[in-house]
């Protein structure tokens, strides 16, 4: 019998290949990079780029990267997301919780179906991205709405907004970061966020005249930038830095994972890693507040390749600060975020 008050929480992240092998990684990348919100160009150009440039070569390289961080239980993103859900469940006892991936499995469709089969009458969709971006947050919502649109009985759906400046989220990050920095005692700390092409930022500006038009465009919110990913990133970093008591000289905000030749948000993380090493920084820490769970982008891109680049250019000790994962403070903060919904 259906409980009219029973809520289902659908926690959606980007995704992962089923196995760290070339074939499975190619299938994942094909689905991921076919999304027009991810590669925002005319369909014919996206098809050519994907099928002639990316898919013939990139899957083998990406599969190797996944193998470096794959666990006995599977993909780090999936494993960490499942651990988070297990820790969250006791705090939301009258609800059902499912994780889903916008690309790959468990799919949004299968997880929504599971929630409905468990008797929920209302679904709260939670894109697991603190900052808004069309390529992540927007893609997740599109997948959720498209799935719901195919159902005969469409459940009411609400959405948790971006939580980049939520006090509980920022407090949790400070609690995760502080003891690691206190022990490591870095000379400098990088706050690394996933990068985006600059055009994505401009496209989210309804005025067409504010975003990236000046060096301080993200210093304030106007009608032009409520959904500005760059502004959200700076707000997140500022909130964590304030709680840690860091000075402007102690840290730098950078953006990682650049793809292609188009201008992307900067400064670039890979370039800054080299620059800091050559400046004489011997102990470098890296924090990744665009992610709520450790994944390929944190563990391999920063933790392995980033470390190697820093040390090859004269740097010394390197610390990748662990993500929120299933830290008790984050579990509590997240429960407080979604309970009112």
Phi, psi and omega in degrees: 000136182286139173264116185295342180259356186288126184251142173249128178259124180251106184262111190247129175239186186290302178139183185199150172295158181291327179218154179278054181237158186301315183298311181293324180291323177298317180297318179295312181296324178300314180293314183297309187277354172279349180290120181295345174280337180274307173248097189268081177217168179307144185308320182294322179289320179297319180298315180297314180300315184292312189273338181254338185245313188272303188293332177291338187235320189294323183303321180295318180293315181293323178298319177298318179298316178298323181297331181293336186237000182297142180254170177298333180268354178124203182301134178304320180298315180293315181299314181292324178293320178294320178296321178297315180298320179297321179287330182282327187308315180297339180274348178232064191293337181265014185235167172246143183231132175225142170267156177211157178239133179299330178227134183087200185238152358291135184284162176299318182297314183292324181286324175295319177299318179298318179298315182294322178294337178274002172094012179286148179250353179212141182241134172253113178274131182234097171295124186275050179233117183298322184256147180282134166212142179299326184286343181241286180304313181296320179295321179297314180297320179298319179295319180295312182293322179295321178295315180298325182294344179266357183272147174290314178251100185275120180284151172300136183232129172242167187228135171282123180292169175305140186242030185303332181241018177292133185299319180295318177299314180292321177299319180296317178299317179299321180291328177286317187284316190306307182295329180289320177289322179299323180283318185282324181055068183287155170285330182204155180231133173259133171257106188256124177247151177298136182279167175216152170300144181301329181295331177297322180292313181295325181293337179273001179264105182294340180275336182071012186225001186251305188295127180063017178275345178210165182293332184251025184297335182268004183284346182213158178259134175227186178293350183273334190227035177294336180249027181280115180301316181299316178297320178298319180297315180296324178294319178297310180301316181298320180295320179289316180300316179300318181291331180273346181075028179279151175264170180299331181282345186277342190212163175219138174270129181227169181230135187248176168069034178299140179226126177089186187259351181294154177298130177244165176302142179223173005289150182283137182300316183296323178289324181289326176301316179292316182299316181294322177298317182286340175283349179104007176292124183256337180231109186241132175248147179231129178242140185236079186280008172275349183242139176259356178216140177297140187206191181304316185294330178271307189290317183265307185297315181266310187292328180255297182293322179296315177301313182300315180297316180299314184285326178294338182257018174107356178286169181244245183289143186226134178235120167267112179292130181298153180283183181295319179046237180247033177302135184306322180295323179288321178300314179296316181296320181293318178301319179293328178293318190265342182304317182294344183278000000 
